[in-house]
């Protein structure tokens, strides 16, 4: 009879601390630490955020933190791989695949990142750029992961431009990688101006000239 009842009754409230339950709880705790630490680092910066700051924010014990991470840098690398990289894939790369005209896709991507994205604040800039400025001169592992992330975005944009050339939407003589590096560097740069001005209004001249530039490629 119990076999049939379990098909319709939720017995999760009877869950005992089995190894599976403990593993599931540990994974949830680890993800919570990474998520909240990422949010804190985005506002404060990586080097000025201490483990004690992270403990105070996450409400976990020091023992729990060191159960999941040997040190702060191991946690930082996990943030890049498990939080930042998937988020950037969704926000920076997927939009380049969703429109038929890559020039429209690039402009809409930049406009969305600068004007519409709810997580990235003008006063704090882009988290990937922040990590790049702060950590790549000092940590080879951070530099490697951030280079991988940037390369994925670059590759996706180059491929989108080349598809546009194949469809006759972009002139054949246009250098796809050159355009990509120009657009990406403009994005990183205007993010820094945004920090200085603390206003999204500074993004508008960049977006206007970006649209003119992209139009000239067709």
C-alpha positions, 0 to 999 in steps of 0.5 A: 500500500505504501508503494502506491501512496508514495506516488501521490503523497509528498513525503519530503518532510520525512527526509532524513540527513542521508548522504544525498541530502547533505550533498544537496545542502552543501551544493546549495550553500556553495552556490549561495556563497558564490552568488552573494560574494559576487554581488558584494565584490561587484560593488566593493571590488575584489581586492578590498572585499575580505573573507570576513566581509563575505562571511558577514554577508552570507552568514556562514561560518569560517569553517563552512567557507573553508570547507568549500574553498581553500582560499579567497582566490579559489572562490574568486575563480569559481565565481568567474567560471560558475557565475560570471561566465554563464551570465555573460554567455546569456547576456553578451553572446546569445543576443548575437545569435537571435537576429538575422541582421548582425549589425542590428544585433550588435547595436541592440546588444550594446543598447541593452547592456548599457541602458536596460540591464538591471543588474549592471549599475552605471556607478559600478560598471561591468563586472567582467571589466572590473575583474580584468582591470583589478586582477589580470596584472597580478593573477595568472589564473584569473587572467586565463579565465577572463581571457577565455570569457573575452575570447568567447565573446569576440569569437561570437561577434566575429562569427555574426559579422561574417554571417552578415557578410555571407548574407550580403548585409555587410560589405565583403571588405570589412574586417570582422575581427577589426570591427569586433575589437573596435566595438568591444573596446568602445564598450569597455571604455564607455563603461568607465566613463559611466563610472566617472559621470555616474549617469547613463546619459554618458552612454547616449553619444556612444550609442549614437556614434556606434549606430552610425558606424555600424550603418557604414558597414552595410 
